[in-house]
C-alpha cells in the first residue's frame, strides 16, 4: 500500500496512536501534518510533541510539518487544515485522533468536565472535518477517519462524557458517509485498543507506555487506519483494532412488530418478547441519499 504524495493530516499525533499513524503514512510516501497541542491528558498546557514527531519522520527520510493548534475551537481547527494547504497545497486524508480524558462516574462528574470532553472529541472532530470537507468535495477525493471507542460503542463505567462523544462520532460518520459518497469522500470510524498516555489514566490500567505488552502496542492499530484511508477504503464502516486483531461492528435490526395505526401500550406489552427478540436480526441497510 502506497500513499506516495498524498497529503495526510493526523490530529493528536504527538504521541501514542497518532504518532504511530503519522509515522506509518510517512513511511509510505505521504506528506504529513503532525498536529498536537502538546498538553496533558486532561487537555491542559502545551508542548513540543508535534515537533519531535516531525523530527522522527524527517530522520526516516519522510516529509512532515508540525501544527500546534487546538481542535476544540473553530478558528484554530481551521488553521490545522490551513497548515496542510500552505505546506503541501491540498489535503487528501484526515485522521481525527486528538482527544482528552476527564473520567468520573456520572454522579460525580461536573458539567464542565462533560462539556470539555465533548468539545474536544466530538466538536473538535466536526470542526477539523468541516474545514477539510470543501477541499475534498471540490477535488472529488477524500478519506476521513474518526477515532471512536468501545467506551461509546459498547459502554464503559466512568466514561459517560467520553462514551457519548465517541458514540456521537458514529452518527456523524453515518451522515457524512452518505453526503460524501458522490464525491468519492469515504468516512469511517476506528475503535482502537492500545496502551497510551490516555489509557494509563483509566482506573484499573497501569500500562507501561514506554514498553507496552505486544497486545497493547499502538503500532498494531495503525494498519486499520491506513486501510480506511486507502483508495479502496470502505465507506461508513466501524473497524476495531487491537493487538493485531481486527473486526467490524455494525448495527443490526430485528423483524418489525406491526401493530397497526391504533396500537396501544397494552398491545405492545403483549408482544414484548417478539419486540426484544434479536435471534433473526439482520444488518441495517442505509437508505439511499435523497436526490
Secondary structure, DSSP 8 states (H G I E B T S, - for coil): ---TT-EEEETT-SSHHHHHHHHHHHHTT-EEEEE-----TTS----SHHHHHHHHHHHTT-EEEEE---TTSHHHHHHHHHHHHHHHS---EEEE-------B-GGG--HHHHHHHHIIIIIHHHHHHHHHHHHHHHHT-EEEEEEE-HIIIII-TTBHHHHHHHHHHHHHHHHHHHHHGGGTEEEEEEEEE---TTGGGSTT----STT--GGG-THHHHHHHHHHTSTT--SS-EEEEETTEEEEE--EE-------TT--HHHHHHTHHHHH--TT-EE--------
